[in-house]
């Protein structure tokens, strides 16, 4: 089975892991070592960031 490429960049995942306080686990054990709850919180935060970015873009477009 082919592995699907990730949606989030490695840099974004690392930044979110640092923000949420479990990057040390990622460094020690890799991404497979994080708890399911942490993974869910990471996805939730990524969605929040994407929504903020879209809102900013929409605001900029409406001001032009």
Backbone bond lengths (Angstrom), bond angles and torsions (degrees), N, CA, C in turn:
res aa  C-N    CA-C-N  psi(-1)  N-CA   C-N-CA  omega(-1)  CA-C   N-CA-C  phi
1 X - - - 1.451 - - 1.531 108.94 -
2 X 1.303 116.59 132.87 1.464 121.26 179.52 1.526 109.56 -76.33
3 X 1.308 114.75 142.78 1.463 120.25 178.67 1.511 109.25 -88.22
4 X 1.304 116.40 132.69 1.457 122.27 -179.82 1.516 110.16 -80.88
5 X 1.320 116.73 139.97 1.460 121.15 178.12 1.519 110.91 -68.89
6 X 1.320 116.24 149.58 1.448 120.73 -178.64 1.522 112.08 -75.38
7 X 1.310 115.74 156.23 1.459 121.72 179.13 1.523 110.29 -84.28
8 X 1.342 116.47 -40.46 1.460 120.55 -178.86 1.518 110.00 -87.49
9 X 1.308 116.27 142.93 1.461 120.36 175.48 1.527 109.16 -70.58
10 X 1.300 116.01 157.10 1.468 120.96 177.65 1.519 110.72 -59.48
11 X 1.310 115.52 -39.35 1.472 120.05 -179.03 1.529 111.03 -63.50
12 X 1.331 116.69 -43.56 1.468 120.33 179.54 1.524 110.31 -64.72
13 X 1.318 117.19 -43.29 1.469 120.14 178.76 1.521 110.56 -60.36
14 X 1.317 116.92 -43.22 1.465 120.44 179.61 1.523 111.04 -64.17
15 X 1.335 117.20 -43.14 1.466 120.47 179.97 1.525 110.99 -61.95
16 X 1.328 116.73 -42.70 1.464 120.20 -179.71 1.529 110.20 -67.84
17 X 1.335 117.25 -41.35 1.466 120.60 178.02 1.528 110.72 -60.33
18 X 1.322 117.15 -40.42 1.466 120.71 177.30 1.524 110.03 -64.58
19 X 1.336 116.58 -45.25 1.460 121.43 -179.13 1.531 110.91 -60.66
20 X 1.330 116.89 -39.08 1.461 121.32 -176.64 1.527 113.03 -88.14
21 X 1.338 116.69 -6.05 1.453 120.18 170.84 1.519 117.08 87.96
22 X 1.331 119.05 19.47 1.458 118.76 177.27 1.528 113.41 -124.47
23 X 1.322 116.73 19.83 1.462 119.85 179.22 1.527 111.85 -64.85
24 X 1.330 117.28 -29.67 1.458 120.09 177.92 1.529 111.29 -61.11
25 X 1.327 117.28 -36.63 1.464 121.30 176.92 1.531 109.94 -65.69
26 X 1.335 116.10 -41.61 1.469 120.63 178.67 1.523 109.79 -60.87
27 X 1.316 117.17 -42.72 1.465 120.69 -179.84 1.527 111.62 -64.93
28 X 1.340 116.82 -39.16 1.468 120.83 -178.47 1.525 112.68 -77.15
29 X 1.347 116.79 -44.31 1.460 120.73 -167.85 1.528 114.18 -117.99
30 X 1.316 117.19 -6.70 1.465 119.94 -174.60 1.521 110.53 82.91
31 X 1.328 115.80 177.28 1.467 120.22 -176.09 1.523 112.29 -64.94
32 X 1.316 117.08 -26.04 1.463 120.52 178.71 1.518 113.48 -69.81
33 X 1.321 117.02 -12.71 1.456 120.96 -178.69 1.518 114.85 -88.05
34 X 1.319 117.58 -8.31 1.472 118.30 -177.89 1.528 109.99 -80.40
35 X 1.316 115.32 154.59 1.467 120.78 178.91 1.522 110.10 -73.56
36 X 1.303 115.60 155.13 1.464 121.20 178.19 1.528 110.26 -58.80
37 X 1.309 116.54 -37.72 1.471 120.48 179.28 1.527 110.70 -63.07
38 X 1.339 116.60 -41.78 1.467 120.27 178.34 1.521 111.03 -64.80
39 X 1.337 116.57 -40.45 1.462 120.09 177.65 1.526 110.28 -62.06
40 X 1.320 116.59 -43.14 1.466 120.71 178.06 1.516 112.10 -63.04
41 X 1.329 116.57 -42.25 1.467 120.50 178.01 1.525 111.10 -65.24
42 X 1.325 116.32 -33.90 1.457 120.24 178.46 1.529 109.97 -66.43
43 X 1.314 116.99 -43.57 1.469 120.88 178.12 1.526 110.30 -63.95
44 X 1.333 116.08 -43.61 1.464 120.34 178.97 1.530 111.12 -58.91
45 X 1.331 116.62 -43.60 1.475 120.92 179.99 1.525 110.66 -66.49
46 X 1.338 117.00 -38.93 1.465 120.23 178.68 1.528 110.39 -63.53
47 X 1.320 117.03 -38.98 1.466 120.58 177.42 1.522 110.23 -65.11
48 X 1.332 117.24 -42.58 1.470 120.58 177.62 1.522 110.97 -59.02
49 X 1.336 116.25 -44.75 1.467 120.16 179.84 1.535 110.99 -63.33
50 X 1.332 116.73 -41.04 1.465 120.48 179.22 1.529 110.85 -64.71
51 X 1.322 116.91 -41.60 1.463 120.47 178.50 1.523 111.16 -63.51
52 X 1.343 116.61 -41.03 1.461 120.16 177.90 1.520 110.78 -62.76
53 X 1.310 116.55 -41.94 1.462 121.16 179.81 1.527 110.89 -63.72
54 X 1.330 116.78 -43.67 1.466 120.46 178.38 1.527 111.53 -63.86
55 X 1.322 116.91 -39.67 1.462 120.72 179.21 1.531 110.40 -64.73
56 X 1.326 116.55 -40.39 1.466 120.20 178.25 1.522 110.66 -64.89
57 X 1.321 116.80 -41.89 1.462 120.72 178.86 1.525 110.76 -63.58
58 X 1.324 116.77 -42.75 1.455 120.88 179.49 1.522 110.66 -63.89
59 X 1.325 116.66 -38.91 1.459 121.74 178.53 1.528 111.08 -65.33
60 X 1.335 115.83 -42.67 1.463 119.98 178.82 1.529 110.93 -64.51
61 X 1.325 116.49 -40.83 1.472 120.37 -179.98 1.522 111.96 -67.29
62 X 1.336 117.37 -33.66 1.457 119.62 -179.78 1.523 111.88 -75.72
63 X 1.345 116.96 -20.11 1.457 121.16 179.02 1.522 113.33 -88.08
64 X 1.313 117.11 -3.85 1.473 119.66 -177.70 1.507 111.14 -89.73
